[in-house]
Structure formats: C-alpha cells, structure tokens
C-alpha cells in the first residue's frame, strides 16, 4: 500500500501547525526539510529531540530527510560538505528515516553552457537532443566521484539516498540523471520521480522520464506545472498525473507519494504553499487516488 507524505514546511514554519494540518489531511508521514525557520540540518540536538517527541506523539513518521545535500557548486569544498552530509545521516538515523533526499551539484557554468549549446544548435538547424552537453560534461567525473562517496557513506549507515532531478543541477535532464544512476550503480542511490521538475527542464515526464528512470524509481514528489509555467495542484497541469498514478499502480509501486506543491513560492532551498493551499494540493491528490480506487495509508 502506498503512503502519503509531505514537505510540511510548505504549510508553516511552525512545527505545531505543520503537524495539525497533516493530521487534518490524514497524512501520517513527513519529509522533514525545515522547522521554526531553520533547515533540518541546522536544527540543534535539542530541537531534534523536540521534533522527535512531537512527531511520535502525533503518530507521524519521518519518510525522508529533505536535505540540501548536493545543492552547492561542484567546485566547492567537498570536505566541508561531507561533514554536513554526516549531519544529514545522523538526523535520519535519529528520527528513523530510511531516506535522505540529495541533489547532484551545480556546475558553475551550467547556464552559460546551455546557452552556448542552444546557440550552436540553432546555427546548425538541429534541435537539442537532450544528451549530455559538452560544456556540462566537463564536470561529470567530479559529480560521479562525489555522488559515489556520499553513497558509500550512506550505505554504511543503512540509509538510502534519493536523487532529485531539480532544474539547474547536473542531473536535471533525463539523460544525465540516468547516466548518474547507471554509473554509480549502487542500491543505496535511487531516484526521485518529480514530474514537475522535468517539465521545468523542458523534458517530458511521462512516459519518457518515467520509463527511463524506472529501474531506480524509489520515491515520488507530487507537484504539477501548467502550460504557462505556473505551479498548480496535481492533475491541473501538464504532468499527466492521472496516467502517472495508474502506471505506478500497475507497476506495483508501494512507496511514498510526497506532496511538495510550491503553490505560493518556490525558492532554491524551500517552497511554500500556506495551510489553505496545501490542503487544496492534498485533497487534489487524494481525489485522484480515489478515482482509480488506489488505497493509501
């Protein structure tokens, strides 16, 4: 049976309000990204203790740690970033989370490389193929090395990393995402399927992205984008959520569907919807699940 989770800091920075709305919506898991206006990795040990007690009292489990690991330039200090990653693993272990969400680093010349490759494509009359762009490819080896190091450390802790295909990180396109997953080739590095992120990268989330990452698909983020580029509730955009849910069901998916609607704001490290719009996103997803008679916890 699938389980519903949510990035509850989209509701409010206050943990109490996060929990109250999750309970109203009968969502029994949380992707812990932040509380009290602090990122999850910046919470003190005392705050983590308060989080753990509050969630346990409310009967809410931690599905994943929504960390910002890998959301830094690939040219940055990796030793320092690894120390931050160790904090992420500690938080996951302390709160009983099986997953830590990660990214695959920002190539510093990504925007420039994309612009140059698009210009070359227009001059030659050939559309972009979606394959690894030459300017970005210069960072491939460094990205792979760092992801492999993160994965090995996570494996020792018994934690699984789920890579999110967010816009402007190295692994944002279908081709680069698959290349990373194939190349690291470790059972502790898996994929988040985030259809809205693919749309924002001019990629086709379903069926193309879904079919490509299916061998590694471990986690699903639920948000949607309409043709005008506005974030909307699932089913009102271009992601084809009804088809995706049907396919997930037929393929035997039994993991988490995690709400990350970003209906009011979408920042680099955090999105926000507010309590009312979060409820709309939750009810839209649950309505889609009821329409196909897919039971969920």
C-alpha positions as CSV (number, residue, x, y, z in Angstrom):
1,X,0.0,0.0,0.0
2,X,1.3,3.4,-0.9
3,X,1.8,6.0,1.8
4,X,1.3,9.8,1.7
5,X,3.9,12.2,3.0
6,X,4.6,15.9,2.6
7,X,7.2,18.6,2.9
8,X,5.2,20.1,5.8
9,X,7.3,23.3,6.0
10,X,5.2,24.2,2.9
11,X,2.4,24.6,5.4
12,X,4.1,26.8,8.0
13,X,7.5,27.3,9.7
14,X,5.9,26.3,12.9
15,X,6.1,22.5,13.6
16,X,2.9,22.5,15.6
17,X,0.9,23.9,12.7
18,X,2.6,21.5,10.3
19,X,1.5,18.6,12.4
20,X,-2.0,19.9,12.9
21,X,-2.6,20.2,9.1
22,X,-1.1,16.9,8.4
23,X,-3.4,15.3,10.9
24,X,-6.4,17.1,9.3
25,X,-5.4,15.7,5.9
26,X,-4.8,12.2,7.4
27,X,-1.2,12.3,6.2
28,X,0.9,10.2,8.5
29,X,4.4,10.9,7.2
30,X,6.6,13.9,6.8
31,X,9.5,14.8,4.5
32,X,11.4,16.8,7.1
33,X,13.0,19.8,5.4
34,X,12.7,22.5,8.0
35,X,11.0,23.8,11.1
36,X,11.0,27.1,13.0
37,X,12.6,28.8,10.0
38,X,15.6,26.6,10.1
39,X,16.8,23.9,7.7
40,X,16.6,20.4,9.1
41,X,20.4,20.1,9.1
42,X,20.7,23.3,11.2
43,X,18.4,22.2,13.9
44,X,20.1,21.8,17.3
45,X,20.1,18.4,19.0
46,X,17.6,19.8,21.5
47,X,15.3,20.9,18.6
48,X,15.7,17.5,17.0
49,X,14.6,15.9,20.3
50,X,11.5,18.2,20.3
51,X,10.8,17.3,16.7
52,X,11.0,13.6,17.5
53,X,8.8,13.8,20.5
54,X,6.2,15.9,18.7
55,X,6.0,13.6,15.7
56,X,5.9,10.4,17.8
57,X,3.0,11.9,19.9
58,X,1.1,12.8,16.7
59,X,1.7,9.4,15.2
60,X,3.7,10.8,12.2
61,X,6.7,9.0,10.8
62,X,9.6,10.6,9.0
63,X,9.6,9.3,5.4
64,X,12.7,11.2,4.3
65,X,15.1,13.9,5.3
66,X,14.6,16.7,2.8
67,X,18.3,17.7,2.9
68,X,20.0,20.3,0.7
69,X,23.0,18.0,0.2
70,X,24.4,18.3,-3.3
71,X,22.7,21.7,-3.8
72,X,26.1,23.5,-3.9
73,X,28.6,24.2,-6.7
74,X,30.6,21.2,-7.7
75,X,33.8,23.4,-7.3
76,X,33.1,23.9,-3.6
77,X,34.9,22.4,-0.6
78,X,33.7,18.8,-0.5
79,X,35.3,18.0,2.8
80,X,33.1,20.6,4.4
81,X,30.1,19.4,2.5
82,X,30.7,15.8,3.6
83,X,30.7,17.0,7.2
84,X,27.2,18.5,6.6
85,X,26.2,15.2,4.9
86,X,27.2,13.3,8.1
87,X,24.8,15.5,10.0
88,X,22.1,14.5,7.5
89,X,22.8,10.8,8.1
90,X,22.7,11.4,11.9
91,X,19.4,13.2,11.7
92,X,18.0,10.4,9.5
93,X,19.1,7.7,12.0
94,X,17.9,9.7,15.0
95,X,14.4,10.2,13.5
96,X,14.2,6.8,12.0
97,X,14.1,7.9,8.4
98,X,15.1,5.4,5.7
99,X,15.8,8.1,3.1
100,X,17.9,11.3,2.6
101,X,17.0,13.4,-0.4
102,X,20.0,14.7,-2.3
103,X,21.0,16.6,-5.4
104,X,23.9,16.3,-7.9
105,X,25.6,19.7,-7.6
106,X,25.6,22.9,-9.6
107,X,28.1,23.0,-12.5
108,X,29.3,26.7,-12.2
109,X,29.0,27.2,-16.0
110,X,25.7,25.4,-16.4
111,X,23.7,28.4,-17.6
112,X,26.5,29.5,-19.9
113,X,26.9,26.0,-21.3
114,X,23.2,25.6,-22.0
115,X,23.1,29.0,-23.8
116,X,26.2,28.2,-25.9
117,X,24.8,24.7,-26.9
118,X,21.4,26.2,-27.8
119,X,23.1,28.8,-29.9
120,X,25.2,26.2,-31.7
121,X,22.0,24.1,-32.2
122,X,20.1,27.0,-33.7
123,X,23.1,27.7,-36.1
124,X,23.2,24.1,-37.3
125,X,19.4,23.8,-37.6
126,X,19.4,20.8,-35.2
127,X,17.3,20.7,-32.0
128,X,18.9,20.0,-28.7
129,X,19.0,16.2,-28.4
130,X,18.8,16.1,-24.6
131,X,22.1,14.3,-24.4
132,X,24.9,15.4,-22.1
133,X,26.0,18.9,-23.3
134,X,29.8,19.4,-23.9
135,X,30.2,22.3,-21.5
136,X,28.5,20.4,-18.7
137,X,30.3,17.2,-19.4
138,X,33.5,18.6,-18.1
139,X,32.1,18.2,-14.6
140,X,30.8,14.7,-15.0
141,X,33.7,12.9,-13.4
142,X,33.7,15.2,-10.3
143,X,29.9,14.7,-9.9
144,X,30.2,11.0,-10.1
145,X,33.1,10.9,-7.7
146,X,31.2,12.9,-5.1
147,X,27.9,11.0,-5.5
148,X,29.8,7.7,-5.1
149,X,31.5,9.0,-1.9
150,X,28.1,10.1,-0.5
151,X,26.5,6.8,-1.4
152,X,29.2,4.7,0.2
153,X,28.9,6.6,3.4
154,X,25.1,6.4,3.4
155,X,25.4,2.6,2.8
156,X,27.5,2.2,5.9
157,X,24.8,4.0,7.9
158,X,22.0,1.9,6.3
159,X,20.4,4.9,4.7
160,X,19.2,5.2,1.1
161,X,19.9,8.4,-0.9
162,X,17.2,9.5,-3.3
163,X,18.4,11.9,-6.0
164,X,16.0,14.7,-7.1
165,X,16.1,15.9,-10.7
166,X,15.9,19.6,-9.9
167,X,16.4,22.3,-12.6
168,X,20.0,23.6,-13.0
169,X,21.7,20.8,-11.0
170,X,23.9,18.4,-13.0
171,X,21.4,15.6,-13.1
172,X,18.3,17.6,-14.1
173,X,17.7,16.1,-17.5
174,X,16.6,12.6,-18.3
175,X,19.9,11.7,-20.0
176,X,22.2,13.0,-17.2
177,X,20.0,11.6,-14.5
178,X,20.1,8.1,-16.0
179,X,23.9,8.4,-16.6
180,X,24.5,9.2,-12.9
181,X,22.3,6.4,-11.7
182,X,23.9,3.9,-14.1
183,X,27.4,5.0,-13.4
184,X,27.3,5.0,-9.6
185,X,25.4,1.7,-9.8
186,X,24.7,1.2,-6.1
187,X,21.5,0.0,-4.4
188,X,21.7,2.9,-1.9
189,X,21.4,5.5,-4.6
190,X,18.0,5.7,-6.1
191,X,15.8,8.2,-8.0
192,X,13.1,10.6,-7.0
193,X,10.5,10.9,-9.8
194,X,9.4,14.6,-9.9
195,X,7.4,15.2,-13.0
196,X,7.1,19.0,-12.4
197,X,10.9,19.3,-12.3
198,X,11.2,17.6,-15.6
199,X,8.7,19.9,-17.1
200,X,10.7,22.9,-15.9
201,X,13.7,21.4,-17.7
202,X,11.7,21.1,-21.0
203,X,11.7,17.3,-20.5
204,X,8.7,15.0,-21.0
205,X,8.0,13.5,-17.6
206,X,5.6,10.8,-18.8
207,X,6.2,8.4,-20.3
208,X,9.8,9.4,-21.3
209,X,11.3,10.2,-17.9
210,X,9.3,7.6,-16.1
211,X,10.4,4.8,-18.4
212,X,14.0,5.9,-18.3
213,X,14.4,6.0,-14.6
214,X,12.0,3.2,-13.7
215,X,14.9,0.8,-12.8
216,X,15.9,3.2,-10.0
217,X,12.5,4.7,-9.1
218,X,12.2,4.8,-5.3
219,X,10.3,7.9,-4.4
220,X,7.7,10.3,-5.9
221,X,7.3,14.0,-5.4
222,X,3.9,15.4,-6.2
223,X,3.6,18.8,-7.8
224,X,2.4,20.0,-11.2
225,X,3.1,22.8,-13.7
226,X,0.7,24.2,-16.3
227,X,1.4,25.3,-19.8
228,X,2.1,28.8,-18.6
229,X,4.8,27.6,-16.2
230,X,2.7,28.1,-13.0
231,X,2.8,25.5,-10.3
232,X,-0.6,24.0,-9.7
233,X,-2.2,21.1,-7.8
234,X,-1.7,17.6,-9.2
235,X,-4.0,17.0,-12.2
236,X,-4.3,20.6,-13.3
237,X,-1.0,20.9,-15.2
238,X,0.9,19.2,-17.9
239,X,2.5,16.3,-15.9
240,X,-0.3,13.8,-16.7
241,X,-0.8,12.8,-13.0
242,X,-3.8,10.5,-13.7
243,X,-1.7,8.5,-16.1
244,X,1.3,8.5,-13.8
245,X,-0.7,7.2,-10.9
246,X,-2.3,4.5,-13.0
247,X,1.2,3.4,-14.2
248,X,2.7,3.5,-10.7
249,X,-0.1,1.3,-9.5
250,X,0.2,-1.2,-12.4
251,X,3.9,-1.4,-11.9
252,X,3.4,-2.3,-8.3
253,X,4.8,0.9,-6.7
254,X,4.4,0.7,-2.9
255,X,6.5,3.7,-1.7
256,X,5.7,7.2,-0.7
257,X,3.8,9.9,-2.6
258,X,5.2,13.1,-1.1
259,X,3.4,16.4,-1.6
260,X,5.7,19.3,-2.4
261,X,3.2,21.7,-4.1
262,X,5.1,25.0,-4.1
263,X,1.9,26.9,-4.7
264,X,2.8,30.2,-3.2
265,X,6.6,30.3,-3.6
266,X,9.4,28.1,-5.0
267,X,12.9,29.1,-3.7
268,X,16.3,27.5,-4.1
269,X,16.1,25.7,-0.7
270,X,12.5,25.8,0.2
271,X,9.0,26.1,-1.3
272,X,5.9,27.4,0.4
273,X,2.1,27.0,-0.1
274,X,0.5,28.0,3.2
275,X,-2.0,25.9,5.1
276,X,-5.1,26.6,2.8
277,X,-3.3,25.9,-0.5
278,X,-1.5,22.9,0.9
279,X,-4.9,21.5,1.8
280,X,-6.0,22.0,-1.8
281,X,-3.0,20.2,-3.0
282,X,-3.5,17.3,-0.6
283,X,-7.2,17.0,-1.5
284,X,-6.5,17.1,-5.2
285,X,-4.0,14.2,-4.9
286,X,-6.3,12.2,-2.7
287,X,-9.2,12.7,-5.1
288,X,-7.1,11.4,-7.9
289,X,-6.2,8.3,-5.9
290,X,-9.9,7.7,-5.0
291,X,-10.8,8.0,-8.7
292,X,-8.7,5.0,-9.5
293,X,-9.5,3.1,-6.3
294,X,-5.9,3.0,-5.1
295,X,-5.8,2.6,-1.4
296,X,-3.3,4.6,0.5
297,X,-2.2,5.0,4.1
